[in-house]
């Protein structure tokens, strides 16, 4: 299981409280989005099927596409 810090570093994000994710890979600024479900998945990494990292990756890519 990866730590929250490892996942933040891997995706270049910052989790804020339990409801927001800052994407910090933009040129000179960070962009914050409300993403409680993805934030929860990253913080708790709970998945019965064992593919939580694939789901996190999909969610991060989807959120980035909206920015």
SVG drawing of the C-alpha trace seen along z (x, -y; Angstrom):
<svg xmlns="http://www.w3.org/2000/svg" viewBox="-17 -31 24 39">
<polyline fill="none" stroke="black" stroke-width="0.4" points="0.0,0.0 1.3,-3.4 1.3,-6.3 -0.7,-9.4 2.5,-11.4 3.8,-8.9 0.5,-9.3 0.6,-13.1 4.1,-13.1 3.3,-10.6 0.4,-12.7 1.8,-16.1 -1.3,-16.9 -2.0,-18.1 -5.0,-16.8 -6.7,-19.6 -8.8,-18.5 -11.2,-15.7 -12.8,-17.4 -10.4,-19.2 -7.5,-18.3 -5.0,-20.8 -3.3,-20.0 0.1,-21.6 1.5,-20.7 0.3,-23.8 2.7,-26.5 2.7,-29.0 -0.3,-28.1 -2.3,-25.3 -5.8,-24.5 -8.2,-23.2 -11.2,-21.0 -13.8,-19.6 -13.3,-15.8 -14.4,-14.1 -14.6,-10.6 -11.1,-10.7 -9.7,-12.3 -11.3,-9.6 -9.9,-6.8 -6.4,-8.3 -6.6,-8.8 -8.0,-5.3 -7.1,-3.2 -10.0,-0.9 -11.1,1.4 -12.5,4.9 -11.4,5.8 -7.8,4.9 -7.6,2.4 -7.7,-0.8 -4.6,-2.3 -6.2,-1.9 -9.3,-3.7 -7.3,-6.5 -5.3,-6.9 -8.6,-7.0 -10.1,-9.6 -7.0,-11.8 -6.9,-11.8 -10.6,-12.5 -10.4,-15.4 -7.3,-16.8 -9.2,-16.7 -11.9,-19.0 -9.4,-21.6"/>
</svg>
